[in-house]
Amino acid sequence: MAIKRNQRQRKKMHLGEFQELGFLVNWQFAENTPIDQVDEMVDRFINEVIQANGLAYEGSGYLHWEGLVCLEKLGKCDESHRELVKNWLEKNGLQQVEISELFDIWWDYPTK
């Protein structure tokens, strides 16, 4: 039997209309890429894709980067966000680009 929760509880637990969907992203730079080129590319990615589209990115790396993309505000990413990130990374010459399916970022972290 499903538990009936009021709006305050759903908001606090990120359920129902307060659910947040996001996706994982992984990519690699070519071997021996200089650090200043890595920094410049990551800065461009943040400025041109993440901030420009109301997204948030939490991740790290050096030659291999991985992280989580979600909306900056409460809400759900959709397929257009996944495609936007994937296309930009591939268009800018990054390698082994992997984008996960959408998942609930509070409750359903995907396993490989």
C-alpha positions in Angstrom: 0.0 0.0 0.0 1.4 3.4 -1.0 2.0 5.9 1.8 0.0 9.1 1.3 2.2 12.2 1.9 1.2 15.8 2.1 2.9 18.5 0.0 5.4 19.5 2.7 6.5 15.8 3.1 6.8 15.3 -0.7 8.9 18.5 -1.0 11.2 17.5 1.9 11.6 14.0 0.4 11.9 15.2 -3.3 8.9 13.0 -4.3 6.1 13.5 -6.8 6.0 17.0 -8.3 9.3 17.7 -6.4 11.2 14.8 -8.0 14.5 15.8 -9.6 15.9 14.0 -12.6 19.5 14.2 -13.8 22.1 12.1 -15.6 25.8 11.1 -15.3 28.3 12.2 -17.8 31.9 10.9 -18.5 34.4 11.9 -21.0 38.2 11.9 -21.7 40.7 14.2 -23.1 43.4 12.9 -25.4 46.5 11.6 -23.7 49.1 14.3 -22.9 46.6 17.2 -23.3 48.2 20.2 -21.5 46.5 21.3 -18.3 45.8 24.8 -19.6 43.9 23.3 -22.6 41.9 21.0 -20.1 41.1 24.1 -18.0 40.0 26.1 -21.0 37.7 23.3 -22.3 36.1 22.7 -19.0 35.5 26.4 -18.5 33.9 26.6 -22.0 31.7 23.5 -21.2 30.5 25.2 -18.0 29.8 28.5 -19.6 28.4 27.4 -23.0 26.4 24.3 -21.9 25.8 24.2 -18.2 25.2 27.8 -17.2 23.7 28.9 -20.5 20.9 26.2 -20.2 20.1 26.5 -16.5 21.9 23.3 -15.6 24.2 22.4 -12.7 27.3 20.2 -13.0 29.1 18.4 -10.1 32.2 16.5 -11.2 35.9 16.3 -11.4 38.8 14.9 -13.3 42.0 15.6 -15.1 42.2 13.7 -18.4 39.2 11.6 -17.4 36.1 13.6 -16.2 33.0 12.3 -14.6 30.1 14.0 -12.9 26.4 14.6 -12.5 24.2 17.0 -14.5 20.9 18.2 -13.1 18.8 21.4 -13.3 20.1 24.4 -11.3 16.6 24.9 -9.9 14.1 22.3 -8.7 13.0 20.2 -11.7 13.6 17.5 -14.2 16.2 17.2 -16.9 14.9 15.7 -20.1 16.2 14.1 -23.2 17.0 17.4 -24.8 19.5 18.2 -22.0 21.2 14.8 -22.4 21.5 15.4 -26.2 22.8 19.0 -25.7 25.6 17.8 -23.4 26.5 14.8 -25.5 26.6 16.8 -28.8 28.7 19.6 -27.3 31.3 17.2 -25.9 31.5 15.2 -29.1 31.6 18.3 -31.3 34.5 19.7 -29.3 36.7 16.6 -29.8 36.4 14.9 -26.4 36.7 11.1 -26.4 34.7 8.2 -24.9 31.7 10.4 -24.1 29.1 8.5 -22.1 25.7 9.8 -21.0 23.6 7.8 -18.6 19.8 7.5 -18.7 17.8 9.9 -16.7 17.4 9.0 -13.0 16.0 10.4 -9.8 19.1 12.1 -8.3 17.8 11.7 -4.7 16.8 8.1 -4.7 17.9 6.1 -7.8 21.7 6.5 -8.3 22.5 4.1 -11.2 24.9 1.2 -10.8 27.1 0.1 -13.6 
